[in-house]
Amino acid sequence: MRRRDVLCSVGTVPLLSSISGCAGPTTNERRRILGAYPGENAASPEQFRPFERWLETRFGVLTLYVNADDDERVRRQFLSGMTEVWQTGHVPMVTWLSYTGSETDTPSTITRQVRDGEYDDVLEWWVAELAAWLATDDPAIDGPRRLYFRPFPEMNGDWLPWSVLEDGDAEAFVDAWRYVHERLMNAVAAIGAGDPRDRVQWLWNPNATEHGEVPTEASYPGDAYVDWVGIDGYNFGDSPMGDGWRSPDSIFEPMRTRLVDLTGRPLSLPEFGTTSIRDGEPDMQAKRKWIEDVFDYIEANDVRMACWFNIDKETDWTVFGGARGTDTFDDERDGERYRVYDAFRERVQRGEYVGGSTGRPGVLSDAQFRGEF
């Protein structure tokens, strides 16, 4: 699927407010982290708080996107957004897009440029700023700041500058990944906060569908450089970009099987979702059933983190606040009515999902952060 041009923008930091939970599994029974890309302005509480009030829980992870080579004003806005996400009880997932200017301006040799030090002006800015961000103390949160780092996503597709499509691309990709890893983790180690992997977890993230003739496995940097693996996958159904309605099993299982054979690192779905368009028409009940099925798949296959892509872009991906839904939610706090898919809420509430912090405790435990349940 084509990379969506979704970059974080920043809102105002409110006081931490309690979101009441509902009856469900105890902490020891929870076996996966709940996350989301909550929509445009993803770091703004005005974007994610209504979603969480509907769920009656917090997300453990909020997914953010940044063009690494954007102007400094935008980069600093992004860092401020990370702070908002952390201080409101979530771990940010930094999707680091190594463009040179815009996506369309970026050459297909970008991984070679990164490997050869030709991207160092951009890289070193991020290394210094992310290390400084991690070193900052937050009186409202027990425990140090931490983040998930997700560079060069969907490398096995054919729509991104770092796509691995030809002989030599995989080697350049692995070299670039290790180059970035070494520099960032050395900087994190230098802040003197113990094991750098307790502060930054690296997520290697192919697409569910492989494009080109280079096997996805050839782009794996190795367990020494990867903490999580992830699969991005969507049911485009009969939307304009779709090729027919697909079940979660048909989307994810072929790549999941390969990743399980490749490594024992914990598995995530950093982006997933479904359209409602089936047989040429919106079918909200079909989408509801797909939501039920994908949660069944997640829980049956030891997926340790699941992040819904909640924005209507190529099609109607949203489960909260979009153009369609099976139900509505009247938010007494902001006075708005939202269209929702209640199947999502029902499964989150009865499932084994770790949400974010509602007070002083650290956002995720050390073990949860590493995917050890």
LOLUMPA-831739 format. One record per residue (C-alpha): residue in three letters; x negated, y negated, z negated. Coordinates in steps of 0.5 Angstrom, whole numbers, padded with zeros to 4 digits, always signed. Last residue first. Layout:
% residues N
ALAXYZ ...
% end
This chain:
% residues 373
PHE-0009+0022-0057 GLU-0016+0019-0054 GLY-0014+0014-0049 ARG-0021+0010-0051 PHE-0016+0004-0053 GLN-0012+0009-0057 ALA-0018+0012-0061 ASP-0020+0005-0063 SER-0013+0003-0065 LEU-0009-0002-0060 VAL-0008-0009-0062 GLY-0011-0009-0068 PRO-0007-0010-0074 ARG-0005-0017-0076 GLY+0002-0017-0073 THR+0007-0015-0068 SER+0001-0011-0064 GLY+0002-0008-0058 GLY+0006-0001-0055 VAL+0004+0006-0056 TYR+0009+0010-0052 GLU+0012+0017-0054 GLY+0019+0017-0051 ARG+0025+0015-0054 GLN+0025+0008-0053 VAL+0021+0008-0047 ARG+0026+0013-0044 GLU+0032+0009-0045 ARG+0029+0002-0043 PHE+0027+0005-0036 ALA+0034+0008-0035 ASP+0037+0001-0037 TYR+0035-0002-0030 VAL+0036-0009-0031 ARG+0039-0015-0029 TYR+0037-0021-0033 ARG+0042-0026-0037 GLU+0039-0032-0040 GLY+0040-0036-0046 ASP+0033-0036-0048 ARG+0033-0033-0055 GLU+0040-0030-0054 ASP+0038-0026-0048 ASP+0044-0023-0045 PHE+0041-0016-0041 THR+0045-0013-0035 ASP+0046-0006-0032 THR+0044-0002-0026 GLY+0040-0007-0023 ARG+0038-0012-0017 ALA+0035-0018-0016 GLY+0030-0018-0021 GLY+0029-0019-0028 PHE+0027-0013-0031 VAL+0026-0006-0027 THR+0023-0010-0022 TRP+0020-0006-0015 ASP+0025-0010-0010 THR+0021-0010-0004 GLU+0015-0012-0001 LYS+0015-0017-0007 ASP+0020-0016-0013 ILE+0016-0016-0019 ASN+0015-0011-0025 PHE+0009-0007-0023 TRP+0010-0001-0029 CYS+0004+0000-0033 ALA+0003+0007-0035 MET-0003+0010-0040 ARG-0005+0017-0042 VAL-0002+0021-0037 ASP-0001+0028-0040 ASN+0002+0031-0034 ALA+0009+0033-0037 GLU+0010+0026-0040 ILE+0008+0022-0034 TYR+0012+0026-0029 ASP+0019+0026-0034 PHE+0018+0019-0034 VAL+0017+0019-0026 ASP+0024+0023-0026 GLU+0028+0018-0030 ILE+0026+0012-0026 TRP+0027+0016-0020 LYS+0034+0017-0022 ARG+0035+0010-0024 LYS+0033+0008-0017 ALA+0038+0013-0014 GLN+0043+0010-0018 MET+0041+0003-0016 ASP+0042+0005-0008 PRO+0041-0001-0004 GLU+0042+0000+0003 GLY+0038+0003+0009 ASP+0038+0010+0007 ARG+0035+0009+0001 ILE+0033+0002-0001 SER+0032+0002-0009 THR+0025+0001-0009 THR+0020+0004-0014 GLY+0014+0003-0018 PHE+0007+0004-0020 GLU+0001+0001-0022 PRO-0004+0002-0027 LEU-0002+0010-0027 SER-0007+0013-0032 LEU-0011+0019-0033 PRO-0016+0020-0039 ARG-0023+0022-0036 GLY-0024+0030-0035 THR-0027+0029-0028 LEU-0026+0031-0021 ASP-0022+0037-0022 VAL-0017+0033-0026 LEU-0018+0027-0020 ARG-0016+0032-0015 THR-0010+0035-0018 ARG-0007+0027-0019 MET-0009+0026-0012 PRO-0004+0031-0010 GLU+0001+0030-0015 PHE+0002+0023-0015 ILE+0007+0021-0009 SER+0010+0028-0008 ASP+0011+0029-0016 PRO+0014+0022-0016 SER+0019+0023-0011 ARG+0019+0020-0004 TRP+0025+0017+0000 GLY+0023+0015+0007 ASP+0017+0012+0011 GLY+0017+0005+0007 MET+0015-0002+0009 PRO+0021-0004+0011 SER+0025-0001+0005 ASP+0027+0006+0006 GLY+0024+0009+0000 PHE+0017+0005-0002 ASN+0016+0010-0007 TYR+0010+0007-0010 GLY+0003+0010-0013 ASP-0003+0007-0016 ILE-0007+0012-0019 GLY-0012+0011-0025 VAL-0018+0014-0028 TRP-0021+0012-0035 ASP-0028+0011-0038 VAL-0032+0010-0032 TYR-0040+0009-0031 ALA-0043+0015-0035 ASP-0037+0019-0032 GLY-0040+0018-0025 PRO-0039+0013-0020 TYR-0033+0016-0016 SER-0033+0014-0009 ALA-0034+0021-0006 GLU-0028+0023-0009 THR-0024+0019-0005 PRO-0026+0023+0001 VAL-0028+0019+0007 GLU-0024+0021+0013 GLY-0019+0014+0013 HIS-0014+0013+0008 GLU-0012+0017+0002 THR-0005+0016-0001 ALA-0005+0016-0009 ASN-0009+0009-0009 PRO-0016+0010-0012 ASN-0017+0007-0019 TRP-0023+0007-0023 LEU-0022+0004-0030 TRP-0028+0001-0034 GLN-0026+0001-0042 VAL-0029-0006-0045 ARG-0030-0007-0053 ASP-0031+0000-0056 ARG-0035+0002-0050 PRO-0040-0004-0052 ASP-0042+0001-0058 GLY-0043-0004-0064 ALA-0041-0011-0064 GLY-0048-0015-0062 ILE-0047-0020-0057 ALA-0052-0017-0053 ALA-0048-0010-0052 VAL-0043-0014-0048 ALA-0048-0017-0044 ASN-0051-0010-0042 MET-0044-0008-0041 LEU-0043-0013-0036 ARG-0050-0013-0032 GLU-0050-0005-0032 HIS-0043-0004-0030 VAL-0043-0009-0024 TYR-0049-0006-0021 ARG-0046+0001-0022 TRP-0040-0001-0019 ALA-0044-0004-0013 ASP-0048+0003-0012 VAL-0042+0007-0012 PHE-0039+0003-0007 ALA-0045+0002-0003 GLU-0045+0010-0003 ALA-0038+0011-0001 ASP-0039+0006+0005 GLY-0045+0009+0008 ASP-0040+0014+0013 GLU-0034+0010+0014 LEU-0027+0008+0011 VAL-0029+0006+0003 SER-0025+0000+0003 TRP-0028-0006-0001 PRO-0025-0011+0004 LEU-0018-0009+0002 TRP-0013-0006+0007 ASP-0015+0001+0009 GLY-0014+0005+0002 ASN-0019+0009-0001 MET-0022+0003-0005 GLU-0015+0002-0009 PRO-0018-0002-0014 PHE-0025-0006-0013 PRO-0026-0008-0021 ARG-0021-0005-0027 PHE-0024-0008-0033 TYR-0020-0006-0039 LEU-0021-0011-0045 ARG-0023-0012-0052 ARG-0023-0017-0058 PRO-0025-0015-0064 GLY-0021-0012-0070 ASP-0016-0015-0074 ILE-0012-0021-0070 ALA-0009-0027-0073 PRO-0016-0030-0075 ASP-0018-0029-0068 ASP-0026-0028-0067 THR-0029-0030-0060 ALA-0035-0025-0058 LEU-0030-0022-0053 TRP-0029-0028-0049 ALA-0037-0030-0049 ALA-0038-0023-0046 LEU-0033-0025-0041 GLU-0036-0031-0039 ALA-0043-0029-0039 VAL-0041-0023-0034 TRP-0036-0027-0030 TRP-0041-0033-0028 GLU-0046-0027-0027 LEU-0042-0024-0022 VAL-0040-0030-0018 ASP-0047-0033-0017 ASP-0050-0025-0017 TYR-0046-0024-0010 GLU-0052-0023-0006 GLY-0055-0018-0011 ASP-0056-0013-0006 ARG-0051-0008-0009 VAL-0045-0014-0009 GLN-0047-0016-0002 ARG-0047-0008+0000 THR-0040-0008-0004 ILE-0038-0014+0000 THR-0039-0011+0007 SER-0032-0011+0009 PRO-0033-0019+0010 THR-0028-0023+0005 ASP-0025-0029+0009 THR-0018-0025+0009 GLU-0018-0024+0002 SER-0020-0031+0000 GLY-0026-0035-0002 THR-0031-0029-0002 TYR-0027-0024-0006 SER-0029-0019-0011 LEU-0022-0018-0014 TRP-0023-0016-0022 THR-0016-0013-0024 VAL-0017-0015-0032 MET-0013-0011-0036 PRO-0011-0015-0042 VAL-0010-0012-0049 HIS-0003-0014-0052 GLY-0001-0017-0059 THR+0001-0025-0057 GLN-0007-0027-0059 TRP-0009-0022-0053 VAL-0005-0024-0048 GLU-0006-0032-0049 THR-0013-0031-0049 MET-0013-0027-0043 GLY-0009-0033-0040 SER-0014-0038-0042 LEU-0019-0034-0039 PHE-0015-0034-0032 GLN-0014-0042-0033 ARG-0022-0042-0033 ARG-0022-0038-0027 VAL-0017-0043-0024 ARG-0021-0049-0026 GLU-0028-0045-0023 ASP-0025-0044-0016 ASP-0024-0037-0014 ASP-0029-0032-0013 ALA-0027-0027-0018 ASN-0020-0027-0015 VAL-0016-0025-0021 TYR-0011-0020-0023 LEU-0008-0019-0030 THR-0004-0013-0032 LEU-0001-0013-0039 VAL-0003-0007-0044 GLY+0000-0005-0051 PHE+0007-0007-0048 ARG+0011-0010-0054 THR+0018-0006-0057 GLU+0025-0008-0057 LEU+0025-0006-0049 TRP+0030-0012-0048 ARG+0026-0017-0053 GLU+0020-0014-0049 PHE+0022-0016-0042 PRO+0024-0023-0045 ARG+0017-0024-0048 PHE+0013-0022-0042 GLN+0015-0028-0037 GLU+0016-0034-0042 PRO+0010-0031-0046 SER+0006-0033-0040 ALA+0000-0028-0038 ALA+0004-0025-0032 ASN+0005-0032-0029 GLU+0009-0028-0023 GLY+0011-0021-0026 PRO+0011-0017-0032 TYR+0005-0013-0029 ALA+0006-0007-0034 GLY+0004-0003-0040 LEU+0006+0003-0045 ILE+0000+0007-0048 ARG+0001+0014-0048 ARG+0001+0020-0053 ARG+0005+0017-0059 GLU+0006+0023-0064 ASN+0002+0020-0069 THR+0005+0014-0069 THR+0012+0017-0071 PRO+0016+0018-0065 GLY+0023+0014-0064 ALA+0028+0009-0068 CYS+0028+0002-0066 GLY+0022-0003-0066 SER+0024-0010-0068 ILE+0020-0016-0064 SER+0016-0020-0069 SER+0014-0027-0067 LEU+0007-0029-0066 LEU+0007-0036-0066 PRO+0007-0039-0058 VAL+0001-0040-0053 THR+0003-0044-0047 GLY+0003-0041-0040 VAL-0002-0039-0036 SER-0003-0037-0029 CYS-0005-0030-0027 LEU-0006-0028-0019 VAL-0001-0024-0015 ASP-0003-0023-0008 ARG-0001-0016-0007 ARG-0006-0011-0004 ARG-0002-0007+0001 MET+0000+0000+0000 
% end
